[in-house]
Amino acid sequence: MKDQFGREIKYLRISVTDRCNLRCRYCIGATGIRDGSSCPDSSCLPIEQMAEIAGAAAPLGVTKVRITGGEPLMRRGVTDLVRMLADIPEITDLAMTTNGILLPEMAAELKAAGLMRVNISLDTLDPEKYRSMTRLGRLEDTLAGIQAAAKAGLAPLKINTVLIGGFNDDEIPALIDLTREEPIELRFIELMPIGAPVFQPSAYIPCSIVTERDDRLIPCGESGTARLYRVPGYAGRVGLISPLSKHFCGTCDRIRLTADGRIKPCLHSAEEIDISNLHGEALTEALCAAIYGKPAAHGILDAEHHSASVRGMDRIGG
């Protein structure tokens, strides 16, 4: 189905929980303490209903589904949800975004259930900086998750790195070297001003700094929202995703389902459509209205202009 601006909407991101086993500063905010609005599993949509919504979206043209959180692997029954989604014939791309910590024990069962690939969040290769940014995490746990995903055949494997001035911009070449031996895609993503302000203006740096800091990179095309580069002779690729400096609203093909049953047609809009109590024809009609009414673009995003979203990323899904 196309929206009112002619964009074909074929991508549904499902947040299965807003709980997480980390407290990343760009996601949860300055203190790392929630405001009490977090949605426990008992208050989130049942996984059967999430699958029902995906099943209603599929005949409308949705072929790609990504499971997100919070940390999606903390949701009870997430493997069952993967299995339900994999059984929907129209869905040909089933992925997950995770911090990777629980993958060593879950990667094989997720692959067997029908999960095709994962994106794993990794913002630094320095153990102390990782601990500081996540407040709770250990770098070795996420690295073990990357290894487990590769072993299980969850491919192509992508690593998401939020680019933060003064934090990890000095690690750009070292991060790119992760693509030397393995056919992974390392994706640098500009820091988005969403949720409670945490960072100084100098933290919001454009992805163009990546090619400035590492002149080994040569362009090799585009994939979705990412402009792709590679280092000659390396097995993997590098993607640059620029929601601030070079937004891609004109080709955005996604809608989002929150864990408590709201459709967000645009990540950075305050608009949310409650479908938590809808089924059958009423559900289909609400999805059609949400798709058709998707806005043309979000507002200005930079250090001084924050997202209009009423939720932080931990309550939307990465």
C-alpha positions in Angstrom: 0.0 0.0 0.0 1.2 3.5 -0.8 0.8 6.5 1.5 -0.6 9.9 0.4 2.9 10.9 -1.0 3.3 7.7 -3.2 5.7 5.9 -0.9 5.2 2.2 -0.8 5.1 1.1 2.9 6.5 -2.3 3.2 8.4 -2.3 6.5 7.0 -2.9 10.0 9.1 -2.5 13.1 7.6 -4.2 16.2 8.8 -3.3 19.7 8.1 -6.3 21.8 9.1 -4.7 25.1 10.6 -1.4 26.4 12.5 -3.2 29.1 16.3 -3.6 28.7 19.3 -5.1 30.5 21.3 -2.0 29.6 20.8 1.8 30.3 22.5 3.4 27.3 22.7 7.2 27.8 21.3 8.1 24.3 18.4 5.8 24.8 17.1 6.0 28.4 18.4 9.5 29.4 20.5 11.3 31.8 19.9 9.3 35.0 19.2 5.8 33.6 16.2 5.6 35.8 12.8 5.1 34.2 9.8 7.4 34.9 7.5 4.6 35.9 5.8 4.4 32.5 7.7 1.3 31.4 5.6 -1.5 30.1 6.0 -4.9 31.8 5.3 -8.0 29.8 1.9 -8.3 31.4 1.0 -4.8 30.1 2.4 -5.2 26.6 0.4 -6.6 23.8 0.4 -10.4 23.8 2.8 -11.9 21.3 -0.2 -13.5 19.5 -1.7 -10.1 19.0 1.6 -8.7 17.6 1.6 -11.6 15.1 -2.0 -10.8 14.3 -1.1 -7.2 13.5 1.8 -8.2 11.3 -0.6 -10.7 9.6 -3.0 -7.8 8.9 -0.2 -5.6 7.6 1.2 -8.2 5.2 -1.7 -8.2 2.7 -1.3 -4.4 2.6 2.2 -4.8 1.3 4.4 -5.3 4.3 7.2 -7.8 3.5 9.8 -6.9 6.0 9.4 -7.1 9.8 12.0 -6.2 12.4 11.7 -7.1 16.1 13.0 -4.4 18.4 12.8 -3.4 22.1 14.0 -2.2 24.6 16.0 -5.4 24.4 13.7 -7.8 22.5 15.4 -10.9 23.9 14.1 -10.0 27.4 10.5 -10.5 26.2 9.1 -13.9 27.3 8.0 -15.8 24.2 10.0 -13.9 21.7 11.1 -17.1 20.0 7.4 -18.1 19.6 6.7 -14.7 18.0 9.6 -15.2 15.6 8.0 -18.5 14.6 4.6 -16.9 14.1 6.0 -14.1 12.0 8.0 -16.6 9.9 4.8 -18.4 9.1 3.3 -15.4 7.4 3.9 -16.0 3.7 4.2 -12.4 2.6 7.0 -11.7 5.1 10.3 -12.4 3.2 12.7 -10.5 5.5 12.6 -11.1 9.3 15.2 -9.4 11.4 15.9 -8.3 14.9 17.9 -5.4 16.6 19.5 -6.5 19.9 22.4 -5.6 22.1 23.6 -9.2 21.7 24.1 -10.0 25.4 21.6 -12.9 25.4 22.5 -14.2 21.9 25.0 -16.9 23.1 22.1 -18.8 24.6 19.4 -17.9 22.1 20.9 -17.4 18.7 20.5 -21.1 17.5 16.8 -21.3 18.6 16.0 -18.0 17.0 17.6 -19.2 13.7 15.6 -22.4 13.9 12.4 -20.5 14.6 12.9 -18.5 11.4 14.8 -15.4 12.3 17.0 -14.5 9.3 19.4 -11.9 10.6 20.3 -9.5 13.4 21.6 -6.0 13.9 23.8 -5.8 17.1 24.4 -2.5 18.8 28.1 -1.8 19.5 29.3 1.8 20.0 32.8 1.3 21.2 35.6 -1.2 21.4 36.9 0.2 24.7 35.6 -1.8 27.7 35.6 1.2 30.0 33.8 3.4 27.5 31.3 0.6 26.9 30.6 0.3 30.6 30.2 4.1 30.9 27.8 4.5 27.9 25.7 1.5 28.8 25.9 2.0 32.6 25.5 -1.8 33.2 27.2 -3.7 30.3 30.4 -5.6 29.6 31.9 -5.3 26.1 32.9 -9.0 26.2 29.2 -10.0 26.4 28.3 -8.2 23.3 31.3 -9.5 21.4 30.3 -13.0 22.4 26.8 -12.2 21.1 28.3 -11.2 17.7 30.2 -14.5 17.6 27.1 -16.5 18.5 25.1 -14.8 15.7 27.7 -15.6 13.1 27.9 -19.2 14.3 24.2 -19.6 14.1 24.1 -18.3 10.5 22.1 -15.1 11.3 23.3 -13.3 8.2 24.1 -10.9 6.8 25.2 -9.6 10.2 25.1 -5.9 10.8 26.6 -3.9 13.7 25.0 -0.6 14.6 27.3 2.1 15.9 25.8 5.4 17.1 28.3 8.1 16.1 28.9 10.5 19.1 31.4 13.3 19.0 33.9 13.2 21.8 33.0 9.6 22.7 33.7 7.3 19.8 34.8 9.4 16.8 38.4 8.6 17.7 37.6 4.9 17.1 36.3 5.2 13.5 39.3 3.4 11.8 39.4 0.7 14.5 35.6 0.0 14.2 35.9 -0.1 10.4 38.6 -2.8 10.8 35.9 -5.1 12.2 35.0 -5.6 8.5 38.5 -6.8 7.6 38.0 -10.5 8.0 34.2 -11.0 8.3 31.5 -10.1 5.8 29.6 -7.9 8.3 28.2 -4.4 7.6 29.2 -1.8 10.2 26.7 1.0 10.2 27.5 4.4 11.6 24.3 6.1 12.6 24.0 9.8 13.5 23.0 10.5 17.1 19.4 11.6 17.2 18.0 14.2 19.6 15.1 12.2 20.9 13.9 11.9 24.5 15.4 13.8 27.4 18.5 16.0 26.4 21.7 14.2 27.5 24.5 15.3 25.2 26.3 18.6 24.5 25.8 20.0 20.9 29.3 18.8 20.0 28.1 15.2 20.3 25.9 15.6 17.2 28.3 15.0 14.4 27.5 14.2 10.7 28.4 10.8 9.2 30.6 12.6 6.7 33.2 12.6 9.4 33.7 8.9 8.8 35.1 9.3 5.3 37.1 12.3 6.5 38.7 10.2 9.3 39.4 7.1 7.1 40.4 7.8 3.5 40.6 4.0 2.8 36.8 3.9 2.2 35.4 3.9 -1.4 31.7 4.1 -2.3 30.0 0.9 -3.3 26.3 1.7 -3.5 23.3 2.1 -1.3 21.1 -0.3 0.8 17.9 1.0 2.3 18.8 4.1 4.3 22.5 3.4 4.2 25.1 4.8 1.9 27.7 2.0 1.5 31.5 2.0 1.4 34.2 -0.6 1.7 37.9 -0.8 2.3 39.5 -2.6 -0.7 40.4 -6.1 0.2 38.1 -6.2 3.3 35.4 -8.8 3.5 32.6 -6.5 4.8 31.2 -3.1 4.2 30.5 0.2 6.0 27.1 1.9 6.0 26.5 5.6 6.8 23.0 6.5 8.0 22.3 10.2 8.3 18.9 11.1 9.8 20.1 14.6 10.7 22.5 15.8 8.0 20.9 14.0 5.1 17.5 12.7 6.0 15.7 10.0 4.0 12.1 10.9 4.7 11.3 11.0 0.9 11.9 7.3 0.6 10.9 6.1 4.1 8.9 2.9 3.8 8.3 2.0 7.5 5.8 2.2 10.3 6.3 1.2 13.9 4.3 -0.7 16.5 5.0 0.1 20.1 4.9 -2.6 22.8 1.7 -1.2 24.2 -0.1 -1.3 20.8 0.3 2.1 19.2 1.3 2.7 15.6 3.8 5.4 14.9 3.7 6.4 11.2 6.8 8.5 11.8 9.5 8.0 14.4 9.9 11.7 15.1 6.2 12.6 15.2 4.0 12.9 18.3 1.2 11.0 16.5 0.4 7.6 17.8 -2.6 5.5 16.7 -4.0 3.1 19.3 -4.8 -0.3 17.7 -4.4 -2.3 20.9 -8.1 -3.3 21.0 -8.7 -3.7 17.2 -9.1 -6.9 15.3 -10.4 -8.0 11.9 -11.7 -5.4 9.5 -11.3 -2.6 12.1 -7.6 -3.4 12.5 -7.1 -3.4 8.7 -8.9 -0.1 8.4 -6.7 1.5 11.2 -3.5 0.2 9.5 -4.6 1.6 6.2 -5.4 5.0 7.7 -2.0 5.0 9.5 -0.1 4.2 6.3 -2.0 6.7 4.2 -1.6 9.4 6.8 2.1 9.0 7.2 3.6 12.5 7.2 5.9 13.7 4.4 8.9 14.3 6.7 9.9 15.0 10.2 10.9 18.5 11.4 14.4 19.8 11.7 16.6 17.6 13.9 19.8 18.9 15.4 21.3 19.8 18.8 18.9 22.6 19.2 15.8 21.0 17.6 14.6 17.9 19.3 12.3 15.2 18.0 8.6 15.8 18.5 8.2 12.1 19.6 6.6 11.8 23.1 8.7 8.7 23.7 12.4 8.0 24.0 14.0 5.4 21.8 13.8 2.8 24.6 10.0 3.0 24.4 9.8 3.0 20.5 12.5 0.5 19.3 15.7 1.1 17.6 
